[in-house]
């Protein structure tokens, strides 16, 4: 990534700094790119539109650029690593489908008591799976944006290394 661009600046409207204008022109004429300087904003907009986490941009060295496009982060593997019980997994499925869940909807969906629902939902919030919104009777839960990512760069035992980002 060339100065003055930074990973943070790619999340806002910015000017495009072409490293090789001839290559960029060929890509434009071949319809591989639409317009200089709009790709990162389009990726963010499309991710939000499809209810996916926003992409992460990186680049510490001049000329270096990286992007991580996140999929649905709550996979079966992640839920297993977070040690979610079957009730909590059902809650995740409801929120993925409906976008939101309340305590009473959770109680009905998993046939459980109010105290168990409160405990399960609090645990999902603590683990970053859900975000609690509202107060008193308007409390509801939406999916969190925290991602549990397998870190295969660890050479000791890559099967057991997880990091929260």
N, C-alpha and C positions, 0 to 999 in steps of 0.2 A: 504494500500500500504506500503510495507516494504522499509526502507531505503536501498540503496541510490536512489531508484526510486522516481520520482516526476511526477505530471501530465505532465509537460513539456517534461521530458525525454521519456515519452511513445510515443512521436511524432517522435522520432529519433530511429535509430537502438539501441537496448539495450539488456542487458542480462536478462534472466528470473530468478526471484528469487522465487523458489517454496516454498510455505508455507507447503504443504503436498505432498511430492514426490509420495507417494503411491496412493493418489487420482489422481494426475496428470497422473501417469502411467496407471491406470484403464481407465481414460478418453481417453488417447492416444490409448490404445488397442481396445477400443470400437468405435474408429474413431470419437469421439466428438471433439477432437482437433487434429491438424496435426503436430504441432511442437511447442515447448516451445518458448516463446518470439517473436512470429511473428503476433499474433492476432491484436494488436493495429495498427501496420503498414498496415496490410491487410485491416482493417476497413477504414483507411484513404484513401488508394489507391482505394478501391472499391467505396467509397463515391465520390471521385474526378472523377473517371471513369464514374459514373452515374450522374454527375453534381449536386450532393447534397452537402450541407455544410459539412465540416469535423466534425467528432464526437468531443465532448468535454469530457475531462477526469478530474476527481476530486478525492480528497482524502486528507483530512486534518489530520486525525488521523491515527496512525500506524494500519495496517490491514484493513483500509477502502479503498474501491475503487468504483468509480462510473463512468459510461459512459453515455453520452446522444447522441443518434443517431438521427440526425435531418432529418425530412422528407422535402419535398418541402415546404419551409416556407411561400410561397406566396399563402396561401389558400384564399378562399372566405371570411372567417371570418377575416383574417388579412387584406385583401384589404379593407374590410368594416371599420375596426378599423382605418386604415390609411386614410379613406375618399377619396379613389380613384374614380374619375369619370369614366363613361363608356369608354371614349376615352383612358384613362390611363389603364384601365383593358384590353382593346384590345391590347395595346402596350405590356403589360405583356404577354399576350397570344402569340403574335408574337415572343417575345424574348425567351419564353419557347420552342417554336417550332423551330425557326431558330437560336437561340443563340445570335442574335445581331439585332439591329434596328438603322436606321439612321433617321435624321429629314425628309428627303424626303420620305422615306418608311412610316414613321409615318403619314405624311400628306395624302398620298394616302390611307393608311389602314383605316383611320378614317374620311376621307373627311373633312379636316380642313385647315385653313390658316397657313402660315409660322409663324406669331407671336403667334398664339395659340399653335402650335406645340412646339415652343421654350419655352413658358411658362409651358406647361404640362410636357415636358421632364425635365426642370430645377426643377420642383416640385418633380418629381420622383427621381431625383438625391438627392435632399435635404432630402427626406424621407428615403434614403438608399435603395430604390427599385432598382435603376439602378446605375451603375458606368459609368461615362463618360470617354471615351478613345479617344486618338488622338487629333489633332488640326486642325483648319481651315476646309478645305473640307474633311478631313479624320475623322471627329468626328463621333463616333458611341457609342452606349450604350449597356451594357451587364447587366445581373442580378447582383444585389448586394448580399452580403453574410450576411447582417444584418438580425437578426431574431426578430420578435415581438412575445413574448412568454406570454401566459396567466399565471399569477402568482396566483395559487389557494391557496397559503399559507397565504394570507392575510385574516384575520378573519372578518374584517369589512364588506366588500362588494366585494367578490371575482369576481363578474361579471364585475366590473369596473376597475380592477387593471391590468395594462399592463406594461411590462418593456422591454426596448430595450437592447439586448445584442449582 
